[in-house]
Amino acid sequence: MTATVPANPESVFTYGAPQLKFGVGAADEIGHDLAATGARRVLVVTDPGVAATGHPQRVADQMTEFGIEARVYDGAHVEPTDASMREAIEFARESGPWDAFVAVGGGTSIDTAKAVNLLTSNPGDLMEYVNRPVGGGRAPENPLKPLVAVPTTTGTGAESTTICVLDVLEQKVKTGISHVRLRPTLAVVDPSLTRTQPAGVTAAAGMDILCHALESYTARPYTSYERKRPEQRVPYCGSNPIADMWSEKSLSLMAGAFRRAVRDGDDQAARGDMALAATMAGLGFGNAGVHIPHANAYPIAGRVRDFHPKDYPPDEPMVPHGMAVSLTAPEAFRFTFDAAPERHVRAARLLAPDADEPADAVDFLPAVLVRLMRDIDIPGGIGAVGYTEADVPDLVDGAMKQQRLLATAPKPVTEDDAAGILTRSLSLW
């Protein structure tokens, strides 16, 4: 069952993207780029692990050549929480004012920098801006400062998007803040910065790339929505020709690079293709949107008890975002298949051009994903990260709170539908 055809269908889609600078050595030009904005005091936001590589300090140091005072904040929390973001916001408010921000790291650092930029430019508390129904859904009143996003992991696409993701600890749910003003001003994608990314992180982050591309490609079409007034338009507008182009190219790049990048972190060509695929997927889903796998991922990550993933900090349990997204993806795409069979088959073919199509096409994309997950050592379902059938009702409750995402699904999703997907995802093989 596909989404109901509206009486007054939408005829307009929107597309937004940051300025982009891509290639080895691109991170060495950030001082030049920020000087052009007139910035004189810049806060560099990162996390302790990325700070240890020296990349953030090198970015800060080269800004001095352009008369810019730069300071590094390395307290961003891996898988950010409302508490960790408040700490970063408080630091920035007390040590500011700042003319611009630079985020060096994965989604952790970029999303933390988005929150810092928002709450140092606008009044109020973090939860006022978090998406409803978890938070207040408040829109920023004031423009934000320039934000340069410099990803050191290949996956989140956060350098391209209008979204800031966080765990709300008290509610045990992962959610976000979404507004067009959060989109970075400039994305600087330098593949050389990803060479220190270990295999486990490459695998989890790469599954995030795939799901960004797959979910935006299979999202409900922009023409399936009721027509909006100009002031009602949001960044996620549904699948459209521009987003489709980015998603298809991202999947093609991943087909050749993903397994190689996990197997050999020194494969520079694979690292470069992964970085480009992540950026392209971000340019796609940052406009079309994502749906069921991401909605499920938020409670999967937010309610984790004792799972410790390979190559991530060992001091606390976590299910990394990209891993959490992937764990229900095969069953989610089996569920959405009948809404757009040709798109699901096309996506599977892009991702696995040499694979034999099964007798029942509904199995094609799930089988391709499962085979890939096994090859790169992603856990085989939510049971493998500690969940049981008894946890499904709580996970359903958390997923159904993500209506901003579920509204982008190509067919309606009920609580029973979500429970079925999660139950079938307890063990994928």
C-alpha positions in Angstrom: 0.0 0.0 0.0 1.6 3.3 -1.1 0.9 6.7 0.3 -2.6 8.1 -0.5 -2.6 10.4 -3.6 -3.3 13.9 -2.3 -6.2 16.0 -3.7 -3.9 18.9 -4.3 -0.5 17.3 -5.0 2.8 19.1 -4.6 4.5 20.3 -7.8 7.6 21.9 -6.2 10.7 20.3 -4.7 13.6 22.2 -3.1 17.3 21.5 -3.1 19.9 22.9 -0.8 23.6 22.2 -0.3 26.7 23.8 1.3 29.6 25.0 -0.7 31.9 22.1 -1.2 35.7 21.7 -1.4 36.8 18.1 -2.1 40.2 16.5 -2.4 43.5 15.7 -0.7 44.9 18.8 0.8 41.5 20.6 1.0 41.7 20.9 4.8 44.9 23.0 4.4 42.9 25.8 2.8 40.4 26.5 5.6 42.2 29.5 7.0 42.0 31.1 3.5 38.4 30.3 3.2 37.4 31.7 6.6 39.5 34.8 6.2 37.2 35.6 3.2 34.2 35.7 5.7 35.9 38.3 7.9 36.2 35.8 10.8 38.8 36.7 13.4 37.9 34.3 16.3 37.1 30.7 15.4 36.2 27.7 17.6 37.3 24.3 16.4 35.0 21.6 17.7 36.2 18.0 17.9 36.2 14.9 20.1 39.1 13.4 22.1 39.8 10.6 19.7 40.0 12.9 16.6 42.0 15.4 18.7 44.6 12.7 19.3 45.3 12.4 15.6 46.5 16.1 15.5 44.2 17.0 12.6 42.1 19.6 14.6 45.1 21.4 16.0 46.8 21.5 12.5 43.6 23.1 11.1 43.6 25.6 14.0 47.3 26.4 13.5 47.1 27.1 9.8 44.4 29.7 10.5 47.0 32.0 12.3 48.6 32.7 8.9 45.5 34.6 8.0 45.2 36.6 11.2 42.6 34.3 12.8 42.7 33.3 16.4 41.5 29.7 16.7 40.9 27.6 19.8 40.2 23.8 19.9 37.4 22.4 22.0 37.9 18.6 22.2 35.0 17.7 24.5 32.5 16.5 21.9 31.0 13.1 23.0 31.0 10.1 20.7 27.3 9.6 19.9 26.3 13.1 21.3 23.8 13.5 24.2 21.8 16.4 25.4 24.2 16.6 28.3 27.4 16.6 26.2 25.9 19.2 23.9 25.0 21.5 26.8 28.6 21.3 28.0 29.9 22.3 24.6 27.3 25.1 24.4 28.2 26.4 27.8 31.9 26.4 26.9 31.3 28.3 23.7 29.1 30.9 25.4 31.6 31.5 28.2 34.7 31.6 26.0 33.0 33.5 23.1 32.0 35.5 21.2 33.0 33.5 18.1 32.9 34.7 14.5 32.7 31.2 13.0 33.0 27.5 13.9 34.9 24.6 12.4 33.9 21.0 13.1 36.7 18.4 12.6 35.6 14.8 13.0 32.6 12.6 12.4 29.0 13.2 13.0 29.8 13.6 16.7 31.8 16.8 16.1 29.8 18.2 13.3 26.5 17.8 15.1 27.9 19.2 18.3 29.2 22.2 16.3 25.7 22.7 14.8 24.2 22.8 18.3 26.8 25.2 19.5 26.3 27.4 16.5 22.5 27.4 17.1 22.6 28.1 20.8 25.3 30.7 20.7 23.4 32.6 18.0 19.9 32.1 19.5 18.4 32.3 23.0 16.8 29.4 25.0 17.7 25.9 26.0 18.7 23.0 23.7 15.5 21.0 24.3 13.4 23.9 23.0 14.8 23.3 19.6 14.7 19.5 19.5 12.1 18.0 17.2 8.6 17.3 18.5 7.3 15.3 20.3 10.6 14.8 22.2 11.3 18.5 22.3 9.7 21.8 21.6 10.4 22.0 17.8 11.3 25.7 18.1 12.8 27.4 15.0 15.8 29.7 15.3 15.0 33.4 15.3 18.5 34.6 14.3 20.9 33.7 11.6 23.8 31.4 12.5 27.5 32.1 12.1 29.6 30.4 9.3 30.2 26.8 10.0 32.9 24.8 8.2 32.4 21.0 8.4 35.5 18.8 8.0 34.6 15.1 8.2 37.3 12.6 9.3 34.9 9.6 9.0 33.2 8.6 5.9 29.5 8.1 6.6 27.4 10.6 8.4 26.9 13.1 5.6 26.5 15.6 8.4 28.6 18.1 6.4 25.8 18.4 3.9 22.7 18.3 6.0 20.4 20.5 8.1 20.1 17.9 10.9 21.8 17.6 14.3 21.4 14.2 16.0 21.6 13.5 19.7 20.6 11.1 22.5 18.1 12.5 25.0 19.2 10.7 28.1 16.2 11.0 30.3 13.8 9.7 27.6 16.3 7.1 26.3 15.7 8.1 22.7 17.9 9.4 19.9 16.3 12.3 18.1 17.4 15.6 16.4 17.1 19.2 15.6 16.3 20.0 12.0 16.3 23.4 10.4 17.7 24.8 7.2 19.9 27.2 9.1 21.9 24.3 10.6 23.4 23.4 7.2 27.1 24.0 7.2 28.3 27.0 5.1 31.2 25.0 3.7 31.9 21.3 3.6 35.6 20.5 3.3 36.1 16.8 2.4 39.7 15.8 2.5 40.0 12.0 2.0 43.5 12.0 3.6 41.9 12.7 7.0 40.0 9.4 7.0 43.1 7.2 6.8 43.2 6.8 10.6 39.6 5.5 10.7 39.7 1.8 11.8 37.9 -1.0 10.1 35.0 -1.3 12.6 34.3 2.4 12.3 34.6 2.3 8.5 32.1 -0.6 8.4 29.5 1.1 10.6 29.9 4.5 9.0 29.8 3.0 5.6 26.4 1.3 6.3 25.2 4.8 7.2 26.2 6.0 3.7 24.3 3.1 2.1 21.2 3.7 4.1 21.3 7.4 3.4 21.4 6.7 -0.3 18.9 3.8 -0.2 16.3 5.5 2.1 16.4 8.8 0.1 16.1 6.8 -3.2 13.1 4.9 -1.9 11.5 7.8 0.0 7.9 8.8 -1.0 8.0 11.1 -4.1 7.7 14.8 -3.5 4.6 14.8 -5.7 2.8 12.5 -3.1 2.6 15.2 -0.5 -0.2 17.8 -0.2 0.9 21.1 -1.8 2.7 23.4 0.8 2.7 27.1 1.1 6.2 28.6 0.8 6.6 29.1 4.6 5.7 25.4 5.2 8.5 24.0 3.1 11.0 21.8 5.0 14.4 20.4 3.9 13.1 16.9 3.6 10.8 17.1 0.6 10.7 13.5 -0.7 12.5 11.7 -3.5 13.1 14.0 -6.5 15.3 13.9 -9.6 18.3 15.8 -8.1 18.4 13.7 -4.9 18.0 10.6 -7.0 21.1 11.5 -9.0 23.3 11.8 -5.9 21.9 8.6 -4.4 22.5 6.5 -7.5 26.1 7.8 -7.9 26.8 7.1 -4.2 25.6 3.5 -4.5 27.7 2.9 -7.5 30.8 4.2 -5.7 30.1 2.1 -2.7 29.7 -1.0 -4.8 33.4 -0.8 -5.7 34.9 0.8 -2.6 33.2 -0.4 0.5 34.6 -3.8 1.1 38.1 -2.6 0.0 38.1 0.3 2.4 37.1 -2.0 5.3 39.7 -4.6 4.4 42.6 -2.2 3.7 42.5 1.2 5.4 45.5 2.3 3.3 43.7 1.8 0.0 43.7 5.5 -0.9 41.5 5.1 -3.9 38.8 3.2 -1.9 39.1 5.9 0.9 38.6 8.6 -1.7 35.6 6.9 -3.2 34.0 6.3 0.2 34.5 10.0 1.1 32.9 11.1 -2.2 30.0 8.6 -1.7 29.3 9.9 1.8 29.2 13.4 0.5 26.9 12.5 -2.4 24.6 10.5 -0.2 24.4 13.5 2.1 23.5 15.8 -0.7 20.7 13.3 -1.6 19.2 12.5 1.8 19.7 16.0 3.0 16.9 17.0 0.6 14.8 13.9 0.0 14.9 12.5 3.6 15.4 9.2 5.2 12.7 6.9 6.7 12.2 3.5 8.5 15.8 2.3 9.1 16.8 5.7 10.6 13.6 5.9 12.7 14.3 2.4 14.1 18.0 3.3 14.7 17.2 6.0 17.2 15.8 3.8 19.9 18.2 1.0 19.1 21.1 3.3 19.8 19.3 5.1 22.7 18.4 2.0 24.7 21.6 0.0 24.4 22.6 -1.8 27.6 26.0 -3.6 27.3 27.1 -3.8 23.7 30.7 -2.7 22.9 31.4 -2.4 19.2 34.8 -3.2 17.7 37.1 -0.2 17.3 35.0 2.2 19.3 35.8 3.6 22.8 35.6 0.7 25.2 34.6 2.7 28.3 30.8 2.7 27.7 28.3 0.6 25.8 27.0 1.9 22.5 25.5 0.9 19.1 27.1 3.3 16.6 24.6 5.2 14.6 25.5 3.6 11.2 25.4 0.2 12.7 22.0 0.9 14.4 20.6 2.0 11.0 21.8 -1.1 9.2 20.4 -3.7 11.7 16.8 -3.3 10.5 17.5 -2.1 6.9 17.1 -5.5 5.2 13.6 -6.0 6.7 12.6 -2.4 6.3 13.3 -2.5 2.5 11.5 -5.8 2.3 8.5 -4.0 3.9 8.7 -1.0 1.5 9.3 -3.0 -1.7 5.7 -3.0 -2.9 5.6 0.8 -2.8 8.2 1.0 -5.6 9.5 -2.4 -6.8 11.5 -1.0 -9.7 13.5 1.4 -7.4 14.4 -1.4 -4.9 15.6 -3.6 -7.7 17.5 -0.7 -9.3 19.2 0.1 -6.0 20.2 -3.6 -5.5 21.6 -3.7 -9.0 23.7 -0.5 -8.4 25.1 -1.9 -5.1 25.8 -5.4 -6.5 26.0 -5.2 -10.3 27.2 -8.8 -10.6 24.7 -10.4 -8.2 22.1 -12.9 -9.5 18.5 -11.6 -9.0 16.5 -14.0 -6.9 13.2 -15.5 -8.2 11.2 -13.2 -6.0 12.5 -9.6 -6.5 11.3 -8.6 -3.0 14.3 -10.6 -1.7 16.9 -8.9 -3.9 17.9 -5.8 -1.9 17.6 -7.5 1.5 19.9 -10.3 0.3 22.5 -7.9 -1.1 22.5 -6.0 2.2 22.8 -9.1 4.4 25.7 -10.4 2.2 27.5 -7.1 2.6 26.9 -6.9 6.3 28.4 -10.4 6.8 31.4 -9.5 4.7 32.3 -6.4 6.7 31.5 -7.9 10.2 28.3 -6.0 11.0 26.2 -7.8 13.7 23.5 -10.0 12.3 20.5 -8.1 13.7 19.3 -6.4 16.8 19.6 -9.6 18.8 23.3 -9.5 18.2 23.6 -6.1 20.0 21.7 -7.3 23.1 17.9 -6.9 22.3 15.3 -9.7 22.7 11.7 -10.0 21.7 10.7 -8.6 25.0 12.4 -5.3 24.0 10.4 -4.9 20.8 7.5 -2.9 22.3 9.9 -0.3 23.8 11.8 -0.1 20.5 8.5 0.4 18.6 7.5 3.2 21.0 10.8 4.9 20.3 10.6 4.4 16.5 7.0 5.8 16.3 8.2 9.0 18.0 10.2 9.7 14.8 7.3 10.8 12.8 9.4 13.4 11.0 11.2 10.5 9.4 8.4 8.0 9.1 6.4 10.6 7.2 9.0 10.2 4.4 8.5 6.4 4.1 6.9 5.4 0.8 4.0 3.7 2.6 2.3 4.2 5.9 4.0 2.6 8.9 1.8 1.4 11.8 2.9 0.2 15.2 2.2 -3.3 14.0 4.3 -2.7 10.9 7.2 -1.4 13.0 6.9 -4.4 15.4 7.1 -6.8 12.5 10.2 -5.2 11.0 12.0 -5.2 14.4 10.9 -8.7 15.3 12.1 -10.1 11.9 15.4 -8.1 12.5 16.2 -9.9 15.8 18.3 -12.3 13.6 19.1 -11.6 10.0 21.0 -14.8 9.4 
